[in-house]
Amino acid sequence: MTLSYEETSEVLKALAHPARLKTVAGLLKDGCNVGHIQKVLGLPQSTVSQHLRVLKNAGIIKGRREGNKTCYRVIDVRVRKIMEIIKRK
């Protein structure tokens, strides 16, 4: 595996927002949809969608259609490890 500082930098930038960190932490516990994330974070749906788009574009999460909803989950193993380290603090 070749270390890509540019790619790693993009992942870290995507995580560098409290709402996105909370979103990733929640998705690690249980994949869920925008409506659920919106309720937990207390943010407007459009804001949650923007945060999800940043995480998706960075390759951190992936969405899967389930009926009329999209269920998101964390797919980046590095992010899982980063979140484990953050939890230890």
N, C-alpha and C positions, 0 to 999 in steps of 0.2 A: 504494500500500500504506500503510495507516494503522498507525502504531506503537502497539501496545497494551502499555502497561507492565505491566498485570496478567497478560496472556498470557505475555509475556516473562519475568516474574518466576516464573511457574509452571514454565516450561521450565528456567530456571536452578535452581530448587529441586529439580526432578527430577534434574538432573545433579549436584547437590551431595552426592554420596556416592561414595566410591572404587569400590565394586563396580559402581555404575551407569555411572560413567565407563569402567571397564574393559570392561563389557558393550557399551557403545556403540562403543568403539574396536574391539572384536572384531567386532561386527556390520558395521562399515564395511568391514572387510577381507573378510568373508564372512558372509552370513546363516546362522544356524544355530539349532539347537533347544535346549531347556532342558537336556537331558542333556549336550550338549557344553559349554554355558556352565557348568554345574555342575562338570564335570571341570576346566575351565580355572581357575575361581575357587576351587575347593575348598570350596564352600558347599553346604549341604543344598538339595535340590530345592525345598522349600517357601520357603526364603529367596530363591532365584533367581526363583521365580515371583512373589514379592512385589515384587522389584525390577523385573521385567518389567512387572508391572501398573502400577507408578508411571510407568514410561517410556511405556507404551501410553496411559494416561489423560492424560498431558501431550501426546500427539500426536507423540511423538518416534519411536516405532517402530510397526510394523504386523506382525501375524502372518498367515501363510498356511498352511492345512492341507495337509500332504503325507502322505497315508496316516494313520497313527496319531500323527504328530508335527506340531508347528507350527513353521514356519520363520519367524524374525523378521528384519526389515531396518529400517534407519533411513530414515524418510521425510521428516524435517524438514530442509530445506536449511540453515536457520540453525545447526542442531546440527552439520551437516557442517562448516560454516565455523568454528564454535567449536572443534571437535576439531582442525582444521588449525592453528589458532592455538596450541592447547595443545601440539601435537606440535613446534612450532617452538622451544619453550622449552628 
